[in-house]
């Protein structure tokens, strides 16, 4: 067991990925359906826990590939989200990344994602965690909403 030289608790760190595609019918966002609790069967952004000694951007690339089979290497870091209670498993800080795709790739749910699908930004299903807040922040950061 590792010893630390301080008495402060250590929150978990996750990454969330917000991918947008401008469809003819309107803006869409990529979501995954969670296969496990918390929020089993709810839709959420692709993402997950950062491994020890893993760079944040590398974790985003890995999680996106694991959950959707989509390879994407370029993201814009749009913010950090760490409000208490955002994750029922404990204090978790998520670093969010976003990108706008020029084409709409086919995605498949894998790993701990039961499904993956594109959803219209207007009319999103009920989302897990604080992912609606993260999507709003991504829209603003990417210049897609005022």
VEXGUGU-915881 format. One record per atom (N, C-alpha, C): residue in one letter; x, y, z; atom name. Coordinates in steps of 0.02 Angstrom, whole numbers, plus 50000, padded with zeros to 5 digits. Example, Ala and Ser with C-alpha at 12.3 -4.5 7.8 and 13.67 -1.06 7.14 Angstrom:
2
+----+-------+-------+-------+----+
| aa |     u |     v |     w | at |
+----+-------+-------+-------+----+
|  A | 50660 | 49716 | 50390 |  N |
|  A | 50615 | 49775 | 50390 | CA |
|  A | 50660 | 49835 | 50390 |  C |
|  S | 50642 | 49888 | 50354 |  N |
|  S | 50684 | 49947 | 50357 | CA |
|  S | 50645 | 50002 | 50394 |  C |
+----+-------+-------+-------+----+
% end
This chain:
146
+----+-------+-------+-------+----+
| aa |     u |     v |     w | at |
+----+-------+-------+-------+----+
|  X | 50042 | 49941 | 50000 |  N |
|  X | 50000 | 50000 | 50000 | CA |
|  X | 50045 | 50062 | 50000 |  C |
|  X | 50026 | 50110 | 49959 |  N |
|  X | 50064 | 50172 | 49954 | CA |
|  X | 50051 | 50216 | 50014 |  C |
|  X | 50102 | 50251 | 50036 |  N |
|  X | 50095 | 50301 | 50088 | CA |
|  X | 50101 | 50370 | 50056 |  C |
|  X | 50062 | 50416 | 50082 |  N |
|  X | 50065 | 50484 | 50057 | CA |
|  X | 50085 | 50531 | 50114 |  C |
|  X | 50116 | 50586 | 50096 |  N |
|  X | 50142 | 50632 | 50146 | CA |
|  X | 50092 | 50686 | 50164 |  C |
|  X | 50029 | 50677 | 50150 |  N |
|  X | 49979 | 50726 | 50167 | CA |
|  X | 49915 | 50691 | 50187 |  C |
|  X | 49872 | 50727 | 50222 |  N |
|  X | 49811 | 50698 | 50249 | CA |
|  X | 49748 | 50715 | 50209 |  C |
|  X | 49757 | 50742 | 50150 |  N |
|  X | 49699 | 50764 | 50111 | CA |
|  X | 49670 | 50706 | 50070 |  C |
|  X | 49605 | 50702 | 50066 |  N |
|  X | 49575 | 50649 | 50025 | CA |
|  X | 49591 | 50661 | 49951 |  C |
|  X | 49591 | 50607 | 49913 |  N |
|  X | 49607 | 50611 | 49842 | CA |
|  X | 49545 | 50593 | 49802 |  C |
|  X | 49516 | 50641 | 49767 |  N |
|  X | 49459 | 50624 | 49725 | CA |
|  X | 49481 | 50582 | 49666 |  C |
|  X | 49435 | 50544 | 49639 |  N |
|  X | 49447 | 50506 | 49577 | CA |
|  X | 49446 | 50556 | 49519 |  C |
|  X | 49481 | 50538 | 49465 |  N |
|  X | 49483 | 50581 | 49406 | CA |
|  X | 49457 | 50542 | 49346 |  C |
|  X | 49411 | 50572 | 49310 |  N |
|  X | 49383 | 50541 | 49250 | CA |
|  X | 49389 | 50589 | 49192 |  C |
|  X | 49376 | 50563 | 49132 |  N |
|  X | 49371 | 50605 | 49072 | CA |
|  X | 49303 | 50592 | 49041 |  C |
|  X | 49274 | 50643 | 49011 |  N |
|  X | 49212 | 50637 | 48972 | CA |
|  X | 49225 | 50668 | 48904 |  C |
|  X | 49197 | 50636 | 48852 |  N |
|  X | 49209 | 50658 | 48784 | CA |
|  X | 49143 | 50679 | 48753 |  C |
|  X | 49142 | 50740 | 48726 |  N |
|  X | 49082 | 50767 | 48693 | CA |
|  X | 49099 | 50774 | 48619 |  C |
|  X | 49069 | 50731 | 48579 |  N |
|  X | 49078 | 50735 | 48506 | CA |
|  X | 49014 | 50759 | 48474 |  C |
|  X | 49020 | 50812 | 48434 |  N |
|  X | 48963 | 50839 | 48398 | CA |
|  X | 48969 | 50824 | 48324 |  C |
|  X | 48911 | 50819 | 48292 |  N |
|  X | 48907 | 50814 | 48220 | CA |
|  X | 48849 | 50857 | 48196 |  C |
|  X | 48860 | 50899 | 48146 |  N |
|  X | 48808 | 50942 | 48120 | CA |
|  X | 48769 | 50905 | 48066 |  C |
|  X | 48715 | 50872 | 48085 |  N |
|  X | 48672 | 50837 | 48038 | CA |
|  X | 48626 | 50887 | 48004 |  C |
|  X | 48595 | 50866 | 47948 |  N |
|  X | 48548 | 50910 | 47913 | CA |
|  X | 48490 | 50931 | 47958 |  C |
|  X | 48470 | 50886 | 48002 |  N |
|  X | 48413 | 50899 | 48046 | CA |
|  X | 48432 | 50940 | 48108 |  C |
|  X | 48497 | 50949 | 48119 |  N |
|  X | 48520 | 50987 | 48177 | CA |
|  X | 48580 | 50953 | 48209 |  C |
|  X | 48606 | 50985 | 48259 |  N |
|  X | 48666 | 50961 | 48293 | CA |
|  X | 48652 | 50897 | 48332 |  C |
|  X | 48698 | 50849 | 48327 |  N |
|  X | 48692 | 50786 | 48363 | CA |
|  X | 48753 | 50776 | 48408 |  C |
|  X | 48745 | 50737 | 48462 |  N |
|  X | 48799 | 50721 | 48508 | CA |
|  X | 48802 | 50645 | 48517 |  C |
|  X | 48862 | 50620 | 48525 |  N |
|  X | 48872 | 50548 | 48535 | CA |
|  X | 48862 | 50530 | 48608 |  C |
|  X | 48819 | 50481 | 48621 |  N |
|  X | 48806 | 50457 | 48688 | CA |
|  X | 48814 | 50381 | 48690 |  C |
|  X | 48828 | 50356 | 48750 |  N |
|  X | 48830 | 50284 | 48762 | CA |
|  X | 48778 | 50266 | 48814 |  C |
|  X | 48751 | 50206 | 48809 |  N |
|  X | 48704 | 50182 | 48859 | CA |
|  X | 48744 | 50140 | 48909 |  C |
|  X | 48740 | 50158 | 48972 |  N |
|  X | 48780 | 50125 | 49023 | CA |
|  X | 48756 | 50054 | 49037 |  C |
|  X | 48802 | 50008 | 49040 |  N |
|  X | 48786 | 49938 | 49054 | CA |
|  X | 48789 | 49921 | 49128 |  C |
|  X | 48818 | 49966 | 49168 |  N |
|  X | 48828 | 49953 | 49240 | CA |
|  X | 48804 | 50012 | 49281 |  C |
|  X | 48792 | 49998 | 49345 |  N |
|  X | 48777 | 50051 | 49392 | CA |
|  X | 48841 | 50089 | 49408 |  C |
|  X | 48838 | 50151 | 49428 |  N |
|  X | 48776 | 50189 | 49437 | CA |
|  X | 48747 | 50210 | 49369 |  C |
|  X | 48684 | 50223 | 49370 |  N |
|  X | 48647 | 50246 | 49311 | CA |
|  X | 48643 | 50193 | 49256 |  C |
|  X | 48639 | 50130 | 49276 |  N |
|  X | 48632 | 50077 | 49226 | CA |
|  X | 48574 | 50092 | 49179 |  C |
|  X | 48584 | 50081 | 49115 |  N |
|  X | 48536 | 50092 | 49060 | CA |
|  X | 48524 | 50165 | 49043 |  C |
|  X | 48552 | 50212 | 49080 |  N |
|  X | 48546 | 50283 | 49062 | CA |
|  X | 48596 | 50300 | 49008 |  C |
|  X | 48581 | 50351 | 48970 |  N |
|  X | 48627 | 50376 | 48920 | CA |
|  X | 48676 | 50424 | 48953 |  C |
|  X | 48738 | 50424 | 48928 |  N |
|  X | 48791 | 50464 | 48957 | CA |
|  X | 48842 | 50480 | 48902 |  C |
|  X | 48886 | 50527 | 48918 |  N |
|  X | 48943 | 50540 | 48873 | CA |
|  X | 48992 | 50482 | 48879 |  C |
|  X | 49027 | 50466 | 48825 |  N |
|  X | 49081 | 50417 | 48831 | CA |
|  X | 49134 | 50445 | 48879 |  C |
|  X | 49163 | 50400 | 48917 |  N |
|  X | 49215 | 50422 | 48963 | CA |
|  X | 49226 | 50371 | 49018 |  C |
|  X | 49272 | 50387 | 49062 |  N |
|  X | 49286 | 50342 | 49117 | CA |
|  X | 49346 | 50365 | 49157 |  C |
|  X | 49369 | 50322 | 49201 |  N |
|  X | 49422 | 50338 | 49247 | CA |
|  X | 49490 | 50342 | 49212 |  C |
|  X | 49530 | 50389 | 49235 |  N |
|  X | 49598 | 50398 | 49211 | CA |
|  X | 49642 | 50348 | 49249 |  C |
|  X | 49682 | 50310 | 49212 |  N |
|  X | 49728 | 50263 | 49243 | CA |
|  X | 49786 | 50299 | 49275 |  C |
|  X | 49817 | 50267 | 49323 |  N |
|  X | 49876 | 50296 | 49356 | CA |
|  X | 49930 | 50308 | 49304 |  C |
|  X | 49961 | 50367 | 49306 |  N |
|  X | 50015 | 50387 | 49261 | CA |
|  X | 49992 | 50393 | 49188 |  C |
|  X | 49928 | 50404 | 49176 |  N |
|  X | 49901 | 50413 | 49108 | CA |
|  X | 49886 | 50487 | 49097 |  C |
|  X | 49906 | 50513 | 49041 |  N |
|  X | 49890 | 50582 | 49024 | CA |
|  X | 49815 | 50588 | 49012 |  C |
|  X | 49787 | 50646 | 49027 |  N |
|  X | 49715 | 50656 | 49020 | CA |
|  X | 49691 | 50646 | 48948 |  C |
|  X | 49726 | 50675 | 48900 |  N |
|  X | 49706 | 50668 | 48829 | CA |
|  X | 49711 | 50595 | 48807 |  C |
|  X | 49761 | 50559 | 48831 |  N |
|  X | 49768 | 50488 | 48815 | CA |
|  X | 49711 | 50447 | 48845 |  C |
|  X | 49690 | 50466 | 48904 |  N |
|  X | 49632 | 50432 | 48935 | CA |
|  X | 49569 | 50444 | 48894 |  C |
|  X | 49561 | 50505 | 48868 |  N |
|  X | 49502 | 50520 | 48827 | CA |
|  X | 49503 | 50478 | 48763 |  C |
|  X | 49560 | 50473 | 48731 |  N |
|  X | 49566 | 50432 | 48670 | CA |
|  X | 49550 | 50359 | 48685 |  C |
|  X | 49579 | 50334 | 48740 |  N |
|  X | 49569 | 50263 | 48759 | CA |
|  X | 49495 | 50249 | 48776 |  C |
|  X | 49465 | 50291 | 48816 |  N |
|  X | 49395 | 50280 | 48836 | CA |
|  X | 49348 | 50283 | 48777 |  C |
|  X | 49359 | 50331 | 48732 |  N |
|  X | 49316 | 50335 | 48672 | CA |
|  X | 49322 | 50272 | 48630 |  C |
|  X | 49382 | 50248 | 48621 |  N |
|  X | 49392 | 50186 | 48582 | CA |
|  X | 49360 | 50127 | 48618 |  C |
|  X | 49371 | 50121 | 48683 |  N |
|  X | 49343 | 50064 | 48720 | CA |
|  X | 49267 | 50062 | 48718 |  C |
|  X | 49235 | 50119 | 48724 |  N |
|  X | 49162 | 50121 | 48730 | CA |
|  X | 49124 | 50127 | 48665 |  C |
|  X | 49157 | 50153 | 48612 |  N |
|  X | 49120 | 50165 | 48549 | CA |
|  X | 49155 | 50135 | 48488 |  C |
|  X | 49216 | 50109 | 48496 |  N |
|  X | 49256 | 50084 | 48441 | CA |
|  X | 49277 | 50139 | 48393 |  C |
|  X | 49272 | 50201 | 48416 |  N |
|  X | 49289 | 50259 | 48374 | CA |
|  X | 49359 | 50284 | 48393 |  C |
|  X | 49400 | 50293 | 48341 |  N |
|  X | 49467 | 50320 | 48352 | CA |
|  X | 49466 | 50395 | 48337 |  C |
|  X | 49487 | 50433 | 48385 |  N |
|  X | 49489 | 50505 | 48379 | CA |
|  X | 49547 | 50530 | 48421 |  C |
|  X | 49591 | 50569 | 48393 |  N |
|  X | 49650 | 50590 | 48430 | CA |
|  X | 49651 | 50664 | 48448 |  C |
|  X | 49610 | 50705 | 48416 |  N |
|  X | 49612 | 50777 | 48429 | CA |
|  X | 49548 | 50799 | 48463 |  C |
|  X | 49557 | 50828 | 48521 |  N |
|  X | 49503 | 50855 | 48561 | CA |
|  X | 49524 | 50923 | 48587 |  C |
|  X | 49475 | 50962 | 48607 |  N |
|  X | 49488 | 51024 | 48642 | CA |
|  X | 49465 | 51013 | 48714 |  C |
|  X | 49509 | 51027 | 48762 |  N |
|  X | 49490 | 51021 | 48832 | CA |
|  X | 49445 | 51080 | 48849 |  C |
|  X | 49384 | 51066 | 48872 |  N |
|  X | 49335 | 51121 | 48881 | CA |
|  X | 49321 | 51138 | 48954 |  C |
|  X | 49345 | 51097 | 49001 |  N |
|  X | 49332 | 51115 | 49070 | CA |
|  X | 49338 | 51057 | 49118 |  C |
|  X | 49333 | 51073 | 49181 |  N |
|  X | 49334 | 51023 | 49235 | CA |
|  X | 49269 | 51029 | 49274 |  C |
|  X | 49243 | 50972 | 49294 |  N |
|  X | 49179 | 50968 | 49328 | CA |
|  X | 49188 | 50926 | 49391 |  C |
|  X | 49177 | 50956 | 49449 |  N |
|  X | 49192 | 50921 | 49511 | CA |
|  X | 49145 | 50937 | 49568 |  C |
|  X | 49084 | 50958 | 49552 |  N |
|  X | 49037 | 50974 | 49605 | CA |
|  X | 49025 | 50912 | 49649 |  C |
|  X | 49022 | 50922 | 49715 |  N |
|  X | 49007 | 50865 | 49759 | CA |
|  X | 48941 | 50834 | 49739 |  C |
|  X | 48938 | 50768 | 49741 |  N |
|  X | 48877 | 50732 | 49725 | CA |
|  X | 48866 | 50718 | 49651 |  C |
|  X | 48912 | 50739 | 49608 |  N |
|  X | 48902 | 50727 | 49536 | CA |
|  X | 48908 | 50653 | 49519 |  C |
|  X | 48943 | 50615 | 49561 |  N |
|  X | 48951 | 50542 | 49552 | CA |
|  X | 48935 | 50508 | 49618 |  C |
|  X | 48885 | 50464 | 49619 |  N |
|  X | 48866 | 50431 | 49682 | CA |
|  X | 48919 | 50385 | 49710 |  C |
|  X | 48970 | 50369 | 49671 |  N |
|  X | 49024 | 50325 | 49696 | CA |
|  X | 49073 | 50362 | 49740 |  C |
|  X | 49071 | 50428 | 49740 |  N |
|  X | 49117 | 50467 | 49781 | CA |
|  X | 49139 | 50529 | 49744 |  C |
|  X | 49182 | 50569 | 49777 |  N |
|  X | 49205 | 50632 | 49747 | CA |
|  X | 49246 | 50618 | 49684 |  C |
|  X | 49220 | 50639 | 49628 |  N |
|  X | 49251 | 50626 | 49563 | CA |
|  X | 49254 | 50691 | 49524 |  C |
|  X | 49313 | 50706 | 49499 |  N |
|  X | 49324 | 50764 | 49456 | CA |
|  X | 49331 | 50739 | 49385 |  C |
|  X | 49293 | 50767 | 49339 |  N |
|  X | 49297 | 50747 | 49269 | CA |
|  X | 49324 | 50804 | 49227 |  C |
|  X | 49371 | 50787 | 49184 |  N |
|  X | 49398 | 50834 | 49135 | CA |
|  X | 49363 | 50819 | 49069 |  C |
|  X | 49330 | 50869 | 49041 |  N |
|  X | 49291 | 50859 | 48980 | CA |
|  X | 49329 | 50883 | 48919 |  C |
|  X | 49323 | 50844 | 48866 |  N |
|  X | 49353 | 50858 | 48801 | CA |
|  X | 49297 | 50860 | 48749 |  C |
|  X | 49305 | 50901 | 48697 |  N |
|  X | 49254 | 50906 | 48646 | CA |
|  X | 49286 | 50913 | 48577 |  C |
|  X | 49247 | 50893 | 48527 |  N |
|  X | 49267 | 50901 | 48457 | CA |
|  X | 49205 | 50903 | 48414 |  C |
|  X | 49212 | 50934 | 48356 |  N |
|  X | 49158 | 50935 | 48306 | CA |
|  X | 49183 | 50893 | 48247 |  C |
|  X | 49145 | 50842 | 48229 |  N |
|  X | 49164 | 50797 | 48175 | CA |
|  X | 49137 | 50822 | 48108 |  C |
|  X | 49176 | 50811 | 48055 |  N |
|  X | 49155 | 50831 | 47988 | CA |
|  X | 49112 | 50778 | 47955 |  C |
|  X | 49119 | 50716 | 47978 |  N |
|  X | 49076 | 50662 | 47953 | CA |
|  X | 49049 | 50623 | 48012 |  C |
|  X | 48996 | 50587 | 48001 |  N |
|  X | 48962 | 50552 | 48055 | CA |
|  X | 48982 | 50478 | 48054 |  C |
|  X | 49028 | 50458 | 48098 |  N |
|  X | 49051 | 50389 | 48098 | CA |
|  X | 48999 | 50341 | 48128 |  C |
|  X | 49004 | 50279 | 48107 |  N |
|  X | 48964 | 50226 | 48138 | CA |
|  X | 48997 | 50208 | 48204 |  C |
|  X | 48957 | 50202 | 48256 |  N |
|  X | 48983 | 50186 | 48322 | CA |
|  X | 48949 | 50123 | 48349 |  C |
|  X | 48984 | 50088 | 48392 |  N |
|  X | 48959 | 50027 | 48422 | CA |
|  X | 48974 | 50028 | 48497 |  C |
|  X | 48926 | 50012 | 48538 |  N |
|  X | 48938 | 50008 | 48610 | CA |
|  X | 48983 | 49949 | 48626 |  C |
|  X | 49032 | 49960 | 48669 |  N |
|  X | 49079 | 49907 | 48688 | CA |
|  X | 49102 | 49920 | 48759 |  C |
|  X | 49139 | 49873 | 48787 |  N |
|  X | 49166 | 49877 | 48855 | CA |
|  X | 49107 | 49886 | 48904 |  C |
|  X | 49104 | 49941 | 48941 |  N |
|  X | 49050 | 49950 | 48989 | CA |
|  X | 48993 | 49993 | 48960 |  C |
|  X | 48990 | 49999 | 48894 |  N |
|  X | 48936 | 50034 | 48860 | CA |
|  X | 48893 | 49982 | 48824 |  C |
|  X | 48830 | 49979 | 48843 |  N |
|  X | 48783 | 49932 | 48812 | CA |
|  X | 48768 | 49950 | 48740 |  C |
|  X | 48768 | 50015 | 48726 |  N |
|  X | 48754 | 50040 | 48658 | CA |
|  X | 48787 | 50107 | 48650 |  C |
|  X | 48795 | 50128 | 48588 |  N |
|  X | 48820 | 50195 | 48571 | CA |
|  X | 48777 | 50220 | 48514 |  C |
|  X | 48758 | 50284 | 48517 |  N |
|  X | 48715 | 50312 | 48465 | CA |
|  X | 48720 | 50388 | 48465 |  C |
|  X | 48703 | 50417 | 48407 |  N |
|  X | 48700 | 50489 | 48399 | CA |
|  X | 48630 | 50513 | 48419 |  C |
|  X | 48627 | 50567 | 48457 |  N |
|  X | 48564 | 50595 | 48481 | CA |
|  X | 48560 | 50669 | 48464 |  C |
|  X | 48500 | 50693 | 48444 |  N |
|  X | 48493 | 50765 | 48433 | CA |
|  X | 48505 | 50803 | 48498 |  C |
|  X | 48543 | 50857 | 48493 |  N |
|  X | 48557 | 50898 | 48552 | CA |
|  X | 48492 | 50927 | 48580 |  C |
|  X | 48447 | 50945 | 48535 |  N |
|  X | 48381 | 50968 | 48558 | CA |
|  X | 48337 | 50907 | 48566 |  C |
|  X | 48320 | 50890 | 48627 |  N |
|  X | 48280 | 50831 | 48641 | CA |
|  X | 48321 | 50773 | 48667 |  C |
|  X | 48372 | 50787 | 48707 |  N |
|  X | 48413 | 50734 | 48735 | CA |
|  X | 48374 | 50691 | 48784 |  C |
|  X | 48391 | 50627 | 48789 |  N |
|  X | 48360 | 50586 | 48840 | CA |
|  X | 48386 | 50607 | 48909 |  C |
|  X | 48357 | 50580 | 48962 |  N |
|  X | 48383 | 50592 | 49029 | CA |
|  X | 48454 | 50565 | 49033 |  C |
|  X | 48500 | 50606 | 49056 |  N |
|  X | 48571 | 50588 | 49056 | CA |
|  X | 48596 | 50572 | 49125 |  C |
|  X | 48647 | 50529 | 49128 |  N |
|  X | 48680 | 50510 | 49190 | CA |
|  X | 48724 | 50568 | 49214 |  C |
|  X | 48741 | 50565 | 49279 |  N |
|  X | 48788 | 50612 | 49310 | CA |
|  X | 48766 | 50685 | 49295 |  C |
|  X | 48815 | 50728 | 49280 |  N |
|  X | 48800 | 50798 | 49263 | CA |
|  X | 48815 | 50809 | 49189 |  C |
|  X | 48802 | 50758 | 49148 |  N |
|  X | 48821 | 50761 | 49078 | CA |
|  X | 48783 | 50813 | 49037 |  C |
|  X | 48723 | 50830 | 49058 |  N |
|  X | 48686 | 50884 | 49024 | CA |
|  X | 48724 | 50950 | 49033 |  C |
|  X | 48749 | 50962 | 49093 |  N |
|  X | 48788 | 51022 | 49108 | CA |
|  X | 48852 | 51023 | 49066 |  C |
|  X | 48884 | 50965 | 49059 |  N |
|  X | 48946 | 50961 | 49020 | CA |
|  X | 48932 | 50974 | 48946 |  C |
|  X | 48877 | 50948 | 48920 |  N |
|  X | 48859 | 50961 | 48850 | CA |
|  X | 48846 | 51035 | 48839 |  C |
|  X | 48810 | 51067 | 48886 |  N |
|  X | 48798 | 51140 | 48880 | CA |
|  X | 48864 | 51178 | 48878 |  C |
|  X | 48910 | 51160 | 48922 |  N |
|  X | 48976 | 51193 | 48924 | CA |
|  X | 49014 | 51182 | 48859 |  C |
|  X | 49009 | 51122 | 48832 |  N |
|  X | 49043 | 51106 | 48769 | CA |
|  X | 49014 | 51147 | 48711 |  C |
|  X | 48948 | 51153 | 48709 |  N |
|  X | 48916 | 51193 | 48657 | CA |
|  X | 48941 | 51265 | 48659 |  C |
|  X | 48946 | 51292 | 48719 |  N |
|  X | 48969 | 51361 | 48726 | CA |
|  X | 49043 | 51366 | 48708 |  C |
|  X | 49083 | 51320 | 48732 |  N |
|  X | 49155 | 51321 | 48719 | CA |
|  X | 49172 | 51314 | 48645 |  C |
|  X | 49133 | 51274 | 48610 |  N |
|  X | 49145 | 51261 | 48539 | CA |
|  X | 49111 | 51313 | 48494 |  C |
|  X | 49078 | 51363 | 48524 |  N |
|  X | 49046 | 51415 | 48486 | CA |
|  X | 48983 | 51392 | 48450 |  C |
|  X | 48950 | 51342 | 48478 |  N |
|  X | 48890 | 51314 | 48446 | CA |
|  X | 48825 | 51340 | 48477 |  C |
|  X | 48832 | 51376 | 48533 |  N |
|  X | 48773 | 51403 | 48567 | CA |
|  X | 48795 | 51463 | 48607 |  C |
|  X | 48754 | 51515 | 48608 |  N |
|  X | 48772 | 51577 | 48642 | CA |
|  X | 48769 | 51577 | 48714 |  C |
+----+-------+-------+-------+----+
% end
